[in-house]
Amino acid sequence: MKILFLNPGVNRKFGRFILFSNPIKEIVCLKKNIIKPSLQLFDKYIEKGYYAAGFLCYETGGFFNEINLRNACLPYFYFGIYKKPEIVSLREFQNNKDKFVLYDLKNNTR
């Protein structure tokens, strides 16, 4: 799994990307009853200084508000755990576009 994020704090003309690749662990939560232990495992890695990249699906929000969760058609959450991200310059990205799949989170979230 590779995840590439545009670093929004940088001028787009000279932008750079943050690349997460080769996770040491993947935490995938497919069932409501394992949300809490999965989040606890996630926290342990973050406390040890690892990085995480992934997503929470909309339905997971009910867990935090103690609402009865609907079954999700996606995993409730999916995170890769990484030692350290790589910084990819805009030029490097443009010269190697075929090696990356870019997903623009800003235009695909509500």
ZANU-193445 format. One record per residue (C-alpha): residue in three letters; x, y, z. Coordinates in steps of 0.2 Angstrom, whole numbers, plus 5000, padded with zeros to 4 digits. Last residue first. Layout:
// residues N
ALAXYZ...
END
This chain:
// residues 110
ARG491150815010THR492750735004ASN493350694986ASN493950864980LYS495050904996LEU495650724996ASP496450724979TYR496950554976LEU498650534966VAL499150364960PHE501050364958LYS502350274948ASP501650334931LYS501850514937ASN503750494938ASN504450654931GLN502950754938PHE503250684955GLU505050714955ARG504750894950LEU503450914963SER504650854976VAL504350694985ILE504650685004GLU504650515011PRO503650465026LYS504450375042LYS504250215051TYR502450175044ILE500850105051GLY499550085037PHE497750135042TYR496050065038PHE494450115046TYR492650055048PRO493049945033LEU491949985018CYS490149935016ALA489849995034ASN488549915046ARG487650045055LEU488250095072ASN487250125087ILE487750295093GLU489050315107ASN489650475099PHE491450405096PHE490650245089GLY489450345078GLY490850425069THR491450255062GLU489950265050TYR490850395040CYS492350285035LEU494050315044PHE495550335033GLY497350295030ALA499050355035ALA499950325051TYR501650375057TYR502750285071GLY503350375086LYS503050245099GLU501450335105ILE500850325087TYR501050135087LYS500150115104ASP498750225098PHE498350115083LEU498249965094GLN497050055105LEU496050095090SER495949915084PRO495449865102LYS494049995102ILE493349955084ILE493349765086ASN491549745090LYS490949845075LYS491849735062LEU492949765048CYS494349865056VAL495949855047ILE497649905055GLU499049875043LYS500849855049ILE502649895044PRO501949995030ASN502949995014SER502450165007PHE501950335014LEU502350485002ILE502250665008PHE502150774993ARG503050934988GLY502551094980PHE503651224971LYS502251294961ARG500951234973ASN501651344987VAL501951235003GLY500751215017PRO499551105008ASN500850955008LEU500050844994PHE499750675001LEU500350504993ILE499850335000LYS500650174995MET500050005000
END
